[in-house]
Amino acid sequence: MEIQLAKQHGFCFGVKRAIQIAEAYKNSFTFGPLIHNNLEIQRLKNQFNVGLKENIEEFKSGDKLIIRTHGIEKENLDYLHQNNIKFIDATCPFVTKLQKTVKEMSRQNYDIVIFGDINHPEVQGVKSYATNPYVVLSTKELDNIVFNHKPLVKTNYYSLYKPTNNIMKDLIMLTTNHYQTQEDTDDSQSINTLLLL
């Protein structure tokens, strides 16, 4: 069996950016894991003394804190400001944009639907900027929601859109379009199975 890697693979832009920030911000701590890669987190610890704390209340004034690439909840960000804790924000710009958009769309009375794991830090962060959002893992869960306003959907692939009648097709297209290049599309004729990890 032959395995072909897509032209676009490896760390995404947001993760690469977060790693560069951590390398430049030695002798600091991250609130929660910076990224989903234990080997890289250990490398940052060993080579740049970037530690890890899991509780926001462990941080005190004078600490150096890096906000992880998934972002943090609005309440935790408020805590940092209120306690004069110095931080550098390594939140992926796409995630920051989502947080701002969700906040604004909530203000405009949209119902916010988040497709993702409610325990994932990115989902928790984005959720904290919305007013009474819905977090679902399957389209079947949408049947149980009575929308009060106009629905807006957020996926873990940094895209916002107004849902159509074929929401799963929309989500698959969002996922593949996010990573796919024209070269990958050209190569796809020779591929039997496509794995999106």
C-alpha positions as CSV (number, residue, x, y, z in Angstrom):
1,M,0.0,0.0,0.0
2,E,1.3,3.4,-0.9
3,I,0.6,6.4,1.4
4,Q,0.6,9.9,0.0
5,L,0.8,12.9,2.3
6,A,-1.2,16.0,1.3
7,K,0.8,19.0,0.3
8,Q,-0.6,20.8,3.3
9,H,0.2,18.7,6.4
10,G,1.9,19.1,9.7
11,F,1.4,21.9,12.2
12,C,-1.2,24.5,11.2
13,F,-0.4,28.2,11.1
14,G,-1.8,28.8,14.6
15,V,0.3,26.1,16.2
16,K,3.5,27.2,14.5
17,R,2.8,30.7,15.7
18,A,2.2,29.6,19.3
19,I,5.5,27.6,19.3
20,Q,7.4,30.6,18.0
21,I,5.9,32.8,20.8
22,A,6.7,30.2,23.5
23,E,10.3,30.0,22.2
24,A,10.7,33.7,22.4
25,Y,9.0,33.9,25.9
26,K,11.4,31.9,28.0
27,N,10.9,31.1,31.7
28,S,7.1,31.4,31.5
29,F,4.1,29.2,31.9
30,T,1.1,28.3,29.8
31,F,-2.4,28.1,31.1
32,G,-3.3,24.6,30.0
33,P,-1.3,22.8,27.3
34,L,-0.1,25.2,24.6
35,I,-1.0,22.8,21.8
36,H,-2.1,19.1,21.5
37,N,1.3,17.7,21.2
38,N,3.0,16.3,24.4
39,L,6.4,15.9,22.8
40,E,6.5,19.5,21.7
41,I,5.3,20.7,25.1
42,Q,8.1,18.7,26.7
43,R,10.7,20.2,24.2
44,L,9.5,23.7,25.1
45,K,9.9,22.8,28.8
46,N,13.4,21.4,28.4
47,Q,14.8,24.0,26.0
48,F,13.0,27.1,26.9
49,N,11.7,26.5,30.5
50,V,8.1,27.0,29.5
51,G,6.1,25.4,32.2
52,L,2.4,24.4,32.5
53,K,-0.3,25.4,35.0
54,E,-3.8,24.1,34.8
55,N,-5.6,26.5,37.2
56,I,-5.9,30.2,36.4
57,E,-5.8,31.1,40.1
58,E,-2.3,29.7,40.3
59,F,-1.1,32.8,38.4
60,K,-0.2,35.8,40.4
61,S,1.0,39.3,39.6
62,G,4.6,39.1,38.3
63,D,4.1,35.8,36.6
64,K,4.7,35.4,32.9
65,L,1.8,33.7,31.2
66,I,1.3,32.5,27.6
67,I,-2.3,32.0,26.5
68,R,-2.6,28.7,24.7
69,T,-3.4,28.5,21.0
70,H,-7.0,27.4,21.6
71,G,-7.7,30.6,23.6
72,I,-9.2,30.8,27.0
73,E,-12.6,31.6,28.4
74,K,-13.6,35.3,28.7
75,E,-13.9,35.0,32.5
76,N,-10.3,33.8,32.7
77,L,-9.1,36.6,30.5
78,D,-11.0,39.1,32.8
79,Y,-9.2,37.5,35.8
80,L,-5.8,38.1,34.3
81,H,-6.7,41.8,33.6
82,Q,-8.2,42.3,37.1
83,N,-5.1,40.8,38.8
84,N,-2.5,42.6,36.6
85,I,-1.0,39.4,35.4
86,K,1.3,39.9,32.5
87,F,0.5,37.7,29.5
88,I,1.2,37.2,25.9
89,D,-1.6,35.9,23.7
90,A,-0.7,32.9,21.6
91,T,-4.4,32.3,20.7
92,C,-4.7,31.4,17.0
93,P,-5.9,34.5,15.1
94,F,-8.6,32.4,13.6
95,V,-9.9,31.5,17.0
96,T,-9.7,35.1,18.2
97,K,-11.7,36.1,15.1
98,L,-14.3,33.4,16.0
99,Q,-14.6,34.7,19.6
100,K,-15.1,38.3,18.4
101,T,-17.6,37.2,15.7
102,V,-19.6,35.0,18.1
103,K,-19.8,37.9,20.5
104,E,-21.0,40.3,17.8
105,M,-23.5,37.8,16.4
106,S,-24.9,37.2,19.8
107,R,-25.3,40.9,20.2
108,Q,-27.3,40.8,16.9
109,N,-29.6,38.1,18.4
110,Y,-28.3,35.2,16.4
111,D,-28.6,31.7,18.0
112,I,-25.1,30.3,18.2
113,V,-24.5,26.6,17.4
114,I,-21.1,25.2,18.1
115,F,-20.2,21.8,16.6
116,G,-17.6,20.3,18.8
117,D,-16.6,18.7,22.1
118,I,-17.9,20.9,25.0
119,N,-14.8,19.9,27.1
120,H,-12.4,21.1,24.4
121,P,-10.7,24.4,25.5
122,E,-11.3,26.1,22.1
123,V,-15.0,25.3,22.3
124,Q,-15.2,26.4,25.9
125,G,-13.4,29.7,25.0
126,V,-15.7,30.5,22.0
127,K,-18.7,29.5,24.0
128,S,-17.9,32.0,26.7
129,Y,-18.3,34.9,24.2
130,A,-21.8,33.8,23.2
131,T,-25.2,34.3,24.8
132,N,-26.8,31.0,25.7
133,P,-25.1,29.0,22.8
134,Y,-25.8,25.4,21.8
135,V,-22.9,22.9,21.7
136,V,-23.6,19.8,19.7
137,L,-21.7,16.8,18.4
138,S,-24.2,15.6,15.8
139,T,-26.8,17.0,13.5
140,K,-29.4,14.8,15.2
141,E,-29.0,17.1,18.3
142,L,-30.3,20.0,16.2
143,D,-33.7,18.4,16.1
144,N,-34.0,19.1,19.8
145,I,-33.2,22.7,19.5
146,V,-35.9,25.3,19.2
147,F,-34.2,28.4,17.8
148,N,-35.4,31.7,19.1
149,H,-33.6,33.8,16.5
150,K,-31.5,33.3,13.4
151,P,-29.1,30.2,13.7
152,L,-25.4,30.6,13.1
153,V,-23.1,27.6,13.1
154,K,-19.5,27.4,14.2
155,T,-17.2,24.4,13.5
156,N,-13.8,23.5,14.9
157,Y,-12.4,24.4,11.5
158,Y,-12.6,28.2,12.0
159,S,-15.5,28.8,9.8
160,L,-18.9,30.5,10.4
161,Y,-21.8,30.1,8.1
162,K,-25.6,30.1,7.9
163,P,-26.7,26.4,7.7
164,T,-28.4,24.9,4.7
165,N,-30.7,21.9,4.5
166,N,-27.7,19.6,4.1
167,I,-25.6,20.6,7.1
168,M,-23.3,17.6,7.2
169,K,-22.3,18.2,3.6
170,D,-21.6,21.7,4.5
171,L,-19.3,20.6,7.4
172,I,-17.4,18.1,5.2
173,M,-16.8,20.8,2.6
174,L,-15.6,23.2,5.2
175,T,-13.2,20.7,6.6
176,T,-11.7,19.6,3.3
177,N,-11.6,23.1,1.8
178,H,-9.7,24.4,4.9
179,Y,-6.7,22.1,4.2
180,Q,-7.0,21.2,0.5
181,T,-4.9,22.9,-2.1
182,Q,-5.3,22.8,-5.9
183,E,-2.3,20.4,-6.1
184,D,-4.1,18.1,-3.6
185,T,-7.2,18.3,-5.7
186,D,-5.2,17.4,-8.9
187,D,-3.7,14.4,-7.0
188,S,-7.0,13.2,-5.7
189,Q,-7.8,11.2,-8.8
190,S,-5.3,8.5,-7.8
191,I,-6.4,8.2,-4.2
192,N,-8.7,5.4,-3.0
193,T,-9.2,6.5,0.6
194,L,-8.9,9.9,2.2
195,L,-8.1,10.3,5.9
196,L,-8.7,13.6,7.6
197,L,-6.9,13.7,10.9
